[in-house]
Amino acid sequence: MAEMQVVEITAPGGPEVLRMAARPVPEPGPGEVLIRVAFAGVNRPDAAQRAGLYPPPPGASDLPGLEASGEIAALGAGVTGWAPGDAVCALLPGGGYAQYAVTAASHCLPVPEGMGLDAAACLPETFFTVWSNVFMRGGLQAGERLLVHGGSSGIGSTAIQLGRTFGARVFATAGTAEKCAFCRELGAEAAWNYRADDWSAAMRAAGGADVVLDMVGGDYLAHNLAALTMDGRIVQIATLGGAEAQVNLARLMMRRATLTGSTLRPQSVLAKARIAAELRDRVWPLLARGRLWPVLDSTFALADAAGAHRRLESSQHMGKIVLRVQ
């Protein structure tokens, strides 16, 4: 049986627990494809899994890695619309830190014309997350105001670009003056340093947010609610600042506010296929025309996955981090 090089999580812990190993090349099942991975995206859920805080769902690979780019190496039974050799980027249930990975064929998207495989590996996790939460759940419309927390992150930089491109007025928070300037360069109308500025008051002064995209949680919830305009929506996608929060229900009712959120990885194959279909129809043509472009912060060798995780957890990066696999 053919073997491949992978990065395993040897035990829950820090970046040092990521180690190279050899495993059999997986085989695609019905409706799946085998991808020869060129680049794999590095995301915060990978670090959470490494730390023992985010176990893979049943049936998923125990290897980290939720997105990759490369070429299709083999098709599972019943797969149509793809052929071996096709250049793709794909959302994965896990297993991206490896030379080969398996995923549902419906979770693959073509590499946009003119884009390298390194940049394409930055697309799936962030674009699936932002599109499904800001547009499908949050219902962002042209002319509305979008507040993006963590605007210099992979998710944040994607949300700023998508919001701006679809006609919203975009505002952001970030942790340094340099990162705030980066957000403005991407298209944010204003960006506030959350360590120094009263961003909630500033957002109210700008008219209030129609949609807030938040990955912090904790005490941000009260400030997000205060920053909303009438009929505003808060969309929660992570809890880096804590999963517990207090909410003023009277303020929520008076603002006619909506509090929603989601996680991507546990969703059904069909749900993620629907997101992929919307992206292919509405967003991928914009990528091909250069209207949108992923921000690549840095590239690490597969064998230096630990270094990539240290970069991620330092919060010094702006945009996405990827691993060079092939």
C-alpha positions as CSV (number, residue, x, y, z in Angstrom):
1,M,0.0,0.0,0.0
2,A,1.3,3.4,-1.0
3,E,2.4,5.7,1.9
4,M,2.4,9.4,2.3
5,Q,4.0,11.9,4.6
6,V,1.7,13.5,7.2
7,V,1.8,15.7,10.3
8,E,0.3,14.0,13.4
9,I,-0.8,15.4,16.7
10,T,1.2,13.1,19.0
11,A,-0.5,14.3,22.2
12,P,-2.5,17.3,23.3
13,G,-0.2,20.3,23.8
14,G,1.7,23.1,22.2
15,P,3.1,23.3,18.6
16,E,5.9,21.0,19.6
17,V,3.5,18.0,19.6
18,L,3.2,18.2,15.8
19,R,5.4,15.6,14.2
20,M,6.1,14.1,10.8
21,A,4.9,10.5,10.2
22,A,4.1,8.1,7.4
23,R,0.6,6.8,6.8
24,P,-1.2,4.9,4.0
25,V,-2.7,7.0,1.3
26,P,-6.4,7.2,1.9
27,E,-9.0,6.0,-0.7
28,P,-11.9,8.1,-1.7
29,G,-15.4,6.6,-0.9
30,P,-18.6,7.1,-2.9
31,G,-19.1,10.8,-3.7
32,E,-15.5,11.6,-2.6
33,V,-12.3,12.6,-4.3
34,L,-8.6,12.1,-3.4
35,I,-6.6,15.3,-3.7
36,R,-2.8,15.4,-4.1
37,V,-2.2,18.3,-1.7
38,A,0.1,21.1,-2.9
39,F,-0.7,23.6,0.0
40,A,-2.7,23.3,3.2
41,G,-4.2,26.2,5.0
42,V,-3.5,26.7,8.7
43,N,-6.4,27.8,10.9
44,R,-7.3,28.4,14.5
45,P,-9.4,25.2,14.7
46,D,-6.2,23.3,13.9
47,A,-4.5,24.8,16.9
48,A,-7.6,24.1,19.0
49,Q,-7.5,20.5,17.9
50,R,-3.8,20.2,18.6
51,A,-4.4,21.5,22.1
52,G,-7.1,18.9,22.7
53,L,-10.0,21.3,22.7
54,Y,-11.6,20.6,19.3
55,P,-11.9,16.8,18.5
56,P,-12.6,15.8,14.9
57,P,-16.2,14.8,14.2
58,P,-17.0,11.1,13.9
59,G,-15.5,9.6,10.7
60,A,-13.1,12.5,10.0
61,S,-9.4,12.1,9.9
62,D,-7.5,12.7,13.1
63,L,-4.9,14.7,11.2
64,P,-5.3,18.5,11.3
65,G,-6.0,20.6,8.3
66,L,-9.4,21.8,7.1
67,E,-8.5,23.2,3.7
68,A,-6.1,22.4,0.9
69,S,-5.3,23.1,-2.8
70,G,-3.8,20.7,-5.3
71,E,-5.0,18.4,-8.0
72,I,-7.5,15.5,-8.1
73,A,-5.7,12.2,-8.0
74,A,-8.6,9.8,-8.0
75,L,-12.4,9.8,-8.0
76,G,-14.7,7.8,-5.7
77,A,-17.8,6.0,-7.1
78,G,-20.5,8.2,-8.5
79,V,-18.4,11.4,-8.8
80,T,-19.2,13.5,-11.8
81,G,-18.0,16.9,-12.9
82,W,-14.4,16.4,-11.9
83,A,-11.5,14.5,-13.5
84,P,-8.0,13.4,-12.3
85,G,-5.6,16.3,-12.8
86,D,-8.2,19.0,-12.2
87,A,-6.7,21.8,-10.1
88,V,-9.0,22.4,-7.0
89,C,-9.2,23.9,-3.6
90,A,-11.4,22.2,-1.1
91,L,-12.9,22.3,2.3
92,L,-11.8,19.2,4.2
93,P,-13.3,17.4,7.2
94,G,-9.7,17.0,8.4
95,G,-6.5,15.5,7.1
96,G,-5.0,18.5,5.2
97,Y,-1.6,18.3,6.8
98,A,-0.7,15.4,4.5
99,Q,0.4,14.7,0.9
100,Y,-3.0,13.3,0.1
101,A,-6.5,14.1,1.5
102,V,-10.0,12.9,0.9
103,T,-13.1,15.1,0.8
104,A,-16.6,15.2,-0.6
105,A,-16.5,16.1,-4.3
106,S,-19.2,18.7,-3.7
107,H,-16.8,20.6,-1.3
108,C,-14.3,21.2,-4.1
109,L,-14.1,24.4,-6.1
110,P,-11.9,25.1,-9.1
111,V,-8.7,27.1,-8.6
112,P,-9.7,30.6,-9.9
113,E,-8.1,31.5,-13.2
114,G,-4.8,33.2,-12.7
115,M,-4.4,32.2,-9.1
116,G,-1.5,30.1,-7.8
117,L,-2.1,27.0,-5.6
118,D,-0.6,28.8,-2.6
119,A,-3.2,31.5,-2.7
120,A,-6.0,29.0,-3.5
121,A,-5.3,27.1,-0.3
122,C,-6.3,30.3,1.6
123,L,-9.8,30.3,0.1
124,P,-12.0,27.5,1.4
125,E,-12.1,27.8,5.2
126,T,-12.4,31.6,5.3
127,F,-14.7,32.0,2.3
128,F,-17.1,29.2,3.4
129,T,-17.1,30.7,6.9
130,V,-17.7,34.3,5.9
131,W,-20.2,33.7,3.1
132,S,-22.3,31.3,5.2
133,N,-22.3,33.6,8.3
134,V,-22.2,37.1,7.0
135,F,-24.4,36.7,4.0
136,M,-26.5,33.5,4.4
137,R,-27.1,33.8,8.2
138,G,-26.5,37.5,8.7
139,G,-28.3,38.6,5.6
140,L,-25.9,41.4,4.8
141,Q,-27.3,43.7,2.0
142,A,-25.7,46.4,-0.1
143,G,-25.7,49.7,1.7
144,E,-25.7,48.2,5.2
145,R,-22.9,48.6,7.7
146,L,-20.7,45.5,8.6
147,L,-18.5,45.5,11.7
148,V,-15.7,42.9,11.5
149,H,-13.7,42.0,14.6
150,G,-10.2,40.7,14.0
151,G,-10.1,42.4,10.7
152,S,-6.5,41.5,9.9
153,S,-7.0,37.8,10.3
154,G,-7.7,35.4,7.5
155,I,-11.4,35.5,8.3
156,G,-11.4,39.3,8.9
157,S,-9.5,40.1,5.7
158,T,-12.0,37.9,3.7
159,A,-15.0,39.5,5.4
160,I,-13.8,43.1,4.7
161,Q,-13.2,42.3,1.0
162,L,-16.5,40.4,0.6
163,G,-18.5,43.1,2.4
164,R,-17.0,45.9,0.4
165,T,-17.4,44.1,-2.9
166,F,-21.1,43.4,-2.3
167,G,-21.8,47.0,-1.5
168,A,-21.7,47.2,2.3
169,R,-20.0,49.9,4.3
170,V,-17.3,48.0,6.3
171,F,-15.8,48.8,9.7
172,A,-13.2,46.7,11.6
173,T,-11.3,46.3,14.8
174,A,-7.7,45.1,15.1
175,G,-5.0,45.0,17.8
176,T,-2.4,47.4,16.4
177,A,-2.2,50.6,14.4
178,E,-0.4,48.7,11.7
179,K,-3.2,46.1,11.5
180,C,-5.8,48.9,11.5
181,A,-4.1,50.5,8.5
182,F,-4.1,47.0,6.8
183,C,-7.8,46.8,7.3
184,R,-8.3,50.2,5.7
185,E,-6.2,49.2,2.8
186,L,-8.4,46.2,2.2
187,G,-11.5,48.4,2.1
188,A,-12.6,49.1,5.6
189,E,-14.1,52.6,6.0
190,A,-12.7,52.9,9.5
191,A,-10.7,50.6,11.7
192,W,-10.3,50.9,15.5
193,N,-7.6,49.6,17.8
194,Y,-9.6,47.5,20.3
195,R,-6.8,48.0,22.9
196,A,-7.1,51.8,22.8
197,D,-10.3,52.9,21.2
198,D,-14.0,52.7,22.2
199,W,-15.0,50.9,19.1
200,S,-18.6,50.4,20.2
201,A,-19.1,54.1,20.6
202,A,-17.3,54.8,17.4
203,M,-19.6,52.3,15.6
204,R,-22.7,54.0,17.0
205,A,-21.4,57.3,15.9
206,A,-21.1,55.9,12.4
207,G,-24.7,54.9,12.4
208,G,-24.5,51.5,14.1
209,A,-23.8,48.1,12.7
210,D,-26.4,46.2,10.8
211,V,-24.2,43.0,11.0
212,V,-21.4,42.2,13.4
213,L,-19.0,39.3,12.7
214,D,-17.5,38.3,16.0
215,M,-15.0,35.6,16.9
216,V,-14.2,36.9,20.4
217,G,-17.3,36.3,22.5
218,G,-17.1,36.9,26.2
219,D,-17.7,40.5,27.2
220,Y,-17.7,41.6,23.6
221,L,-21.3,40.5,23.4
222,A,-22.6,43.5,25.4
223,H,-20.4,45.9,23.4
224,N,-21.6,44.3,20.1
225,L,-25.2,44.8,21.2
226,A,-24.6,48.4,22.1
227,A,-23.0,48.9,18.7
228,L,-26.0,47.6,16.7
229,T,-28.5,49.7,14.9
230,M,-32.2,48.7,14.8
231,D,-32.8,45.2,13.5
232,G,-29.1,44.5,13.7
233,R,-27.6,41.0,13.6
234,I,-24.7,39.6,15.6
235,V,-23.1,36.5,14.1
236,Q,-20.8,34.6,16.4
237,I,-18.2,32.2,14.8
238,A,-15.7,31.6,17.6
239,T,-15.2,32.3,21.3
240,L,-11.5,33.3,21.7
241,G,-12.4,35.6,24.6
242,G,-14.7,33.1,26.3
243,A,-17.8,31.1,25.6
244,E,-19.8,32.6,28.5
245,A,-21.5,36.0,28.3
246,Q,-24.2,38.1,29.9
247,V,-26.8,39.8,27.7
248,N,-29.1,42.6,28.4
249,L,-32.3,41.1,27.0
250,A,-34.2,44.5,27.3
251,R,-31.6,46.1,25.0
252,L,-31.8,43.1,22.6
253,M,-35.6,43.5,22.4
254,M,-35.5,47.2,22.0
255,R,-33.0,46.9,19.2
256,R,-35.1,44.1,17.6
257,A,-31.7,42.4,17.4
258,T,-30.8,38.9,16.3
259,L,-28.0,36.8,17.9
260,T,-26.9,33.9,15.8
261,G,-23.8,31.9,15.0
262,S,-22.4,28.7,13.7
263,T,-19.5,26.4,13.4
264,L,-18.5,25.0,10.0
265,R,-16.8,21.7,10.5
266,P,-19.7,19.7,12.1
267,Q,-22.2,20.7,9.4
268,S,-23.6,18.1,7.1
269,V,-22.1,17.2,3.7
270,L,-25.2,18.7,2.1
271,A,-25.1,21.9,4.0
272,K,-21.5,22.5,3.1
273,A,-22.2,21.6,-0.5
274,R,-24.9,24.3,-0.6
275,I,-22.4,26.9,0.6
276,A,-19.9,25.7,-2.1
277,A,-22.6,26.1,-4.8
278,E,-23.3,29.7,-3.7
279,L,-19.6,30.5,-3.7
280,R,-19.1,29.0,-7.1
281,D,-22.0,31.0,-8.5
282,R,-21.6,34.4,-6.8
283,V,-18.0,34.7,-5.6
284,W,-15.7,32.6,-7.8
285,P,-16.3,34.8,-10.9
286,L,-15.1,37.8,-8.8
287,L,-11.9,36.0,-7.8
288,A,-11.3,35.1,-11.5
289,R,-11.7,38.8,-12.4
290,G,-9.4,39.9,-9.5
291,R,-12.1,41.8,-7.7
292,L,-11.2,39.7,-4.6
293,W,-7.9,38.1,-3.6
294,P,-6.8,36.1,-0.6
295,V,-4.2,37.7,1.6
296,L,-1.2,35.3,2.1
297,D,0.8,36.1,5.2
298,S,3.4,33.4,5.1
299,T,4.3,29.9,3.9
300,F,5.9,27.1,6.0
301,A,7.2,23.7,4.9
302,L,5.0,20.8,6.0
303,A,7.8,19.6,8.3
304,D,7.6,23.0,10.0
305,A,3.9,22.9,10.9
306,A,5.0,23.7,14.4
307,G,6.5,27.0,13.2
308,A,3.2,27.8,11.3
309,H,1.3,27.2,14.5
310,R,3.6,29.5,16.5
311,R,3.1,32.2,13.9
312,L,-0.7,31.7,14.1
313,E,-0.8,31.8,17.9
314,S,1.5,34.9,18.1
315,S,-1.3,36.9,16.4
316,Q,1.4,38.8,14.5
317,H,0.1,37.5,11.1
318,M,-2.0,39.4,8.7
319,G,-4.0,37.2,6.4
320,K,-3.5,33.5,6.0
321,I,-0.7,31.0,6.8
322,V,-0.2,28.0,4.6
323,L,1.9,24.8,4.5
324,R,3.8,23.8,1.4
325,V,3.2,20.1,1.0
326,Q,4.4,19.0,-2.4
